[in-house]
Amino acid sequence: MKKYYIKNAVKNIGQLVTLKGWVHEIRETSNFLFIILRDSTGKIQLTLKKSESTSNLVDIAKTLHHEDVIEVEGVISKSNIARLGIEMIPYKLNIINRAKHPLMLDVTGKINAELSTILDARFLSLRRDDYYSIFKIQSELVKIIRDYLYQQGFTEIFSPKIIKFATEGGAELFKVQYFDTEAYLAQSPQLYKEMCAGVFEKVFEIGQYYRAEKSHTPYHLSEFLSFDVECAFYTYNDVMDFLESLLKDVISNLYSVSNEYFNKLGVDKINLDYKFERIKYDEIILMLNNYGLKWGDDLTSQYLKIVEEKIGKKFFFIIDWPTQLKPFYTYEHENNNQITKSFDLNYGSLEIASGGERIYKSEDLINKLKKIGLKLENFSIFIKALESGSPPHAGFGLGLSRLLMILTGRKNIKEVVLFPRDVERLIP
Amino acid sequence: MKKYYIKNAVKNIGQLVTLKGWVHEIRETSNFLFIILRDSTGKIQLTLKKSESTSNLVDIAKTLHHEDVIEVEGVISKSNIARLGIEMIPYKLNIINRAKHPLMLDVTGKINAELSTILDARFLSLRRDDYYSIFKIQSELVKIIRDYLYQQGFTEIFSPKIIKFATEGGAELFKVQYFDTEAYLAQSPQLYKEMCAGVFEKVFEIGQYYRAEKSHTPYHLSEFLSFDVECAFYTYNDVMDFLESLLKDVISNLYSVSNEYFNKLGVDKINLDYKFERIKYDEIILMLNNYGLKWGDDLTSQYLKIVEEKIGKKFFFIIDWPTQLKPFYTYEHENNNQITKSFDLNYGSLEIASGGERIYKSEDLINKLKKIGLKLENFSIFIKALESGSPPHAGFGLGLSRLLMILTGRKNIKEVVLFPRDVERLIP
């Protein structure tokens, strides 16, 4: 008989159904054996009365352990004692695949394992309500973001992750042996999304990118999920408007669609009922002038924590960054080439996105590349692209897992990535 | 003034609007200058009467070339002579960014460039109606696939693309220098999606994967867009049912949503009004017994072309493949360990998907790994996963770009990938 999902089965009182899932809990009293059966859609109590059930069924049930995979047939009934008021009285029970004990991790109750065990045993930790909820929220989050973008006429692109040249300079890239030559793993779709914005105008990509940074912070990964947007004829102010609207709309939608999962996590909903402030880098420097920070210094997390104390744990933009702190393709202000038309979006001390206006005139790009000593020949195709009718454009890259961390109230980014990669972790 | 998209502007006769876009065509008569302005949403004729327009405007317009980026302000009017019956009479025209001529590629008219030029000049070839349409269709295709899956309760996952072990054996993988150790680029999310199916039951991923094959066929890439599905408690017949329904529903939907782009491509819609046949590998061997093929041989494209001649250019499954032709994780038939519960989905001679039932009992996996000489320790986490209550499961991987090739009637897969990667191509 076809498997019923528990979520649907509990709506069909009196119906004879087949359920398949995992033994979540077992409890025995003198007269009863109770099994909580779990599948991906919910849980249900199986009630076996020792005297009434055929002895064979009870004998099988007594051999069960947590996480055994079983199949049961029976009738869905109302119950006065079962949680949710629903139970199944099975008349048939098959063991499909037994779990081997001890398990690496307890799937029920309060977790007392190290993060490394939680990640090693992802196939088990994901069965816990908390981690299950996080990744259901992730799946909803990307869906809602894409829906928002499609509605606004965006085109989805897939750009290459293996690149010939370390285009952005600066950050450490992973080397790939590409047939008889060397290549790199891309750290962003930057130049590709820019070329596509010169055609489709509004483009986005959600994909994995790579940074070979030996960071040991709770916010960095070697492989990270990036949400990238690029829009022709947008200024950096247009992009900030867009990003703010998107986040407000998406998060409010997510809270409503994934309410059940947020409840399971027991995290507070974050407040979005304010205009995201746009604070100039210069103002941040003034704010921090008692802390030894001088103009041109990067705003490392120690300083951003002070900013968070002053401003609060909320979304705000830091705009108009010094030219030397932003990538080469960022446009400088016409009246001041020391600062750029750029922004970071922060949530308190955590940077979650950065973006800006991009150089779209080939002569400006050539001058900039020469000035900072990057090889023109490595950018020849991109220069050709700017020479072929490139519109002004702006965009951003947003760290989706950082956003998910904030939304799910997690302290370490590895908790919100299925199989994270960092300096120490390459398995599973 | 805020940019109007041409598609919206043409609906607003009498409205004063600002348009921004590209000079697509220029035509001059003794009394008029006609410019076809293009943006990502459509085209419109700008009509400049030489005697009426302020001379300055005509002077500027006379300096324009193909693909220059311009901004015009004017009123949208009905026209008896313009294509689509709509024109704009501009009173203001600014040149935003000039294109440098000669261009690498002609954006209008019949294309006479080599594929390599088309790919080198992607930023230009994408502006042509044909390539533009292909990637708008791609964007719609992935949207419609995901919508179908979400409606059926699937969870979207993101699995790692950098892996420690060459898990599937066989295929050549790209090596990555991962900090102080060596790693590989994943060729599929196989073991990861299987672990996730043991939690979320129905999971999918659309992402890029890697094969270091030195193939020079029109169907192979080093980086390919894969659509992967894995479902707990599904048999391989369930998965084939699901895949057939999905394709019929998605393609029919796509034809309706992207009708405009299919029209521009001028390709025939493929017929899906039949049950996809499920032909046993054994039957294919019988079919081909005059062509020197013997049982156990792989069905290479030369043979599949003969099958296509006999069966026709349509979708069909080839099922029950010999054990030695399928990956180690594929389940053998209980009554015959020479053949597996596996399938390929073909469209004529082109394989577009393959899948099957997977080994879900740890002892079966351990025996299989030993038998074929793969190291148990490389699979220790996956064996742990199977020991922790793994459900029976089945799934497939589908080459999205191959499907897009079929739908858009293209002969080379590189035409339907924005920035393809193969033995020779790593730029742009």
Contacts between the chains, C-beta under 8 A, distances in Angstrom:
chain1	res1	chain2	res2	distance
A	3	B	233	5.3
A	5	B	153	7.4
A	20	B	233	5.0
A	20	B	391	7.1
A	22	B	389	5.5
A	22	B	391	8.0
A	23	B	389	7.9
A	39	B	201	6.6
A	40	B	153	8.0
A	40	B	155	7.8
A	40	B	199	6.9
A	40	B	200	5.2
A	40	B	201	3.9
A	40	B	202	7.3
A	40	B	232	7.6
A	41	B	153	7.4
A	41	B	201	7.9
A	66	B	389	8.0
A	67	B	388	5.9
A	67	B	389	3.5
A	68	B	389	6.1
A	69	B	389	5.2
A	69	B	390	7.0
A	69	B	391	5.0
A	96	B	391	6.8
A	96	B	392	6.6
A	97	B	360	6.2
A	97	B	361	6.1
A	97	B	389	6.5
A	97	B	390	5.8
A	97	B	391	6.7
A	97	B	392	7.4
A	98	B	389	7.8
A	99	B	387	6.7
A	99	B	388	5.4
A	99	B	389	3.8
A	100	B	362	7.2
A	100	B	387	4.0
A	100	B	388	7.2
A	103	B	388	5.8
A	104	B	384	6.4
A	104	B	388	6.9
A	120	B	381	6.8
A	121	B	384	7.3
A	121	B	388	7.5
A	122	B	195	6.5
A	123	B	195	4.4
A	123	B	198	5.5
A	123	B	199	6.8
A	123	B	384	7.5
A	123	B	385	4.0
A	123	B	388	5.7
A	123	B	390	7.9
A	124	B	388	5.4
A	126	B	196	7.2
A	126	B	199	4.2
A	126	B	200	7.6
A	127	B	199	5.4
A	132	B	199	6.8
A	132	B	200	7.9
A	135	B	155	6.9
A	135	B	157	7.4
A	135	B	200	7.5
A	136	B	155	6.4
A	136	B	200	7.8
A	138	B	156	7.7
A	138	B	158	7.9
A	139	B	155	4.7
A	139	B	156	4.4
A	139	B	157	7.5
A	142	B	156	6.1
A	143	B	146	7.1
A	143	B	150	5.9
A	143	B	156	7.1
A	146	B	143	7.1
A	146	B	146	7.3
A	150	B	143	5.9
A	153	B	5	7.4
A	153	B	40	8.0
A	153	B	41	7.4
A	155	B	40	7.8
A	155	B	135	6.9
A	155	B	136	6.4
A	155	B	139	4.7
A	156	B	138	7.7
A	156	B	139	4.4
A	156	B	142	6.1
A	156	B	143	7.1
A	157	B	135	7.4
A	157	B	139	7.6
A	157	B	418	6.1
A	158	B	138	7.9
A	158	B	208	6.5
A	158	B	225	5.7
A	158	B	417	7.8
A	158	B	418	6.4
A	159	B	418	6.5
A	159	B	419	6.1
A	160	B	208	7.9
A	160	B	223	5.9
A	160	B	418	7.9
A	160	B	419	4.6
A	160	B	420	7.9
A	160	B	421	5.7
A	161	B	161	7.2
A	161	B	208	5.8
A	161	B	223	6.7
A	162	B	174	7.6
A	162	B	185	7.9
A	162	B	210	7.5
A	162	B	222	7.2
A	162	B	223	5.9
A	162	B	421	5.6
A	162	B	426	6.9
A	163	B	426	7.4
A	164	B	426	4.4
A	164	B	427	5.1
A	174	B	162	7.6
A	174	B	176	5.4
A	174	B	177	6.5
A	174	B	178	6.5
A	175	B	176	7.1
A	175	B	177	4.5
A	176	B	174	5.4
A	176	B	175	7.1
A	176	B	176	5.3
A	176	B	177	7.9
A	176	B	185	6.9
A	177	B	174	6.5
A	177	B	175	4.5
A	177	B	176	7.9
A	178	B	174	6.5
A	178	B	222	7.6
A	178	B	426	6.3
A	179	B	212	6.9
A	179	B	214	7.0
A	179	B	423	5.6
A	181	B	426	7.1
A	183	B	426	5.9
A	185	B	162	7.9
A	185	B	176	6.9
A	191	B	428	7.8
A	192	B	418	7.3
A	192	B	419	6.1
A	192	B	428	7.7
A	195	B	122	6.5
A	195	B	123	4.4
A	195	B	428	7.4
A	196	B	126	7.2
A	196	B	418	7.1
A	198	B	123	5.5
A	199	B	40	6.8
A	199	B	123	6.8
A	199	B	126	4.2
A	199	B	127	5.4
A	199	B	132	6.8
A	200	B	40	5.2
A	200	B	126	7.6
A	200	B	132	7.9
A	200	B	135	7.5
A	200	B	136	7.8
A	201	B	39	6.6
A	201	B	40	3.9
A	201	B	41	7.9
A	202	B	40	7.4
A	207	B	207	7.1
A	207	B	208	7.2
A	208	B	158	6.5
A	208	B	160	7.9
A	208	B	161	5.8
A	208	B	207	7.2
A	210	B	162	7.5
A	212	B	179	6.9
A	214	B	179	7.0
A	222	B	162	7.2
A	222	B	178	7.6
A	223	B	160	5.9
A	223	B	161	6.7
A	223	B	162	5.9
A	225	B	158	5.7
A	232	B	40	7.5
A	233	B	3	5.3
A	233	B	20	5.0
A	360	B	97	6.2
A	361	B	97	6.1
A	362	B	100	7.2
A	381	B	120	6.8
A	381	B	427	6.0
A	381	B	428	4.0
A	382	B	428	7.2
A	384	B	104	6.4
A	384	B	121	7.4
A	384	B	123	7.5
A	385	B	123	4.0
A	385	B	428	7.8
A	387	B	99	6.7
A	387	B	100	4.0
A	388	B	67	5.9
A	388	B	99	5.4
A	388	B	100	7.2
A	388	B	103	5.8
A	388	B	104	6.9
A	388	B	121	7.5
A	388	B	123	5.8
A	388	B	124	5.4
A	389	B	22	5.5
A	389	B	23	7.9
A	389	B	66	8.0
A	389	B	67	3.4
A	389	B	68	6.1
A	389	B	69	5.2
A	389	B	97	6.6
A	389	B	98	7.8
A	389	B	99	3.9
A	390	B	69	7.0
A	390	B	97	5.8
A	390	B	123	7.9
A	391	B	20	7.1
A	391	B	22	8.0
A	391	B	69	5.0
A	391	B	96	6.8
A	391	B	97	6.8
A	392	B	96	6.6
A	392	B	97	7.3
A	417	B	158	7.8
A	418	B	157	6.1
A	418	B	158	6.4
A	418	B	159	6.5
A	418	B	160	7.9
A	418	B	192	7.3
A	418	B	196	7.1
A	419	B	159	6.1
A	419	B	160	4.6
A	419	B	192	6.1
A	420	B	160	7.9
A	421	B	160	5.7
A	421	B	162	5.7
A	423	B	179	5.6
A	426	B	162	6.9
A	426	B	163	7.4
A	426	B	164	4.4
A	426	B	178	6.3
A	426	B	181	7.1
A	426	B	183	5.9
A	427	B	164	5.1
A	427	B	381	6.0
A	428	B	191	7.9
A	428	B	192	7.7
A	428	B	195	7.4
A	428	B	381	4.0
A	428	B	382	7.2
A	428	B	385	7.9
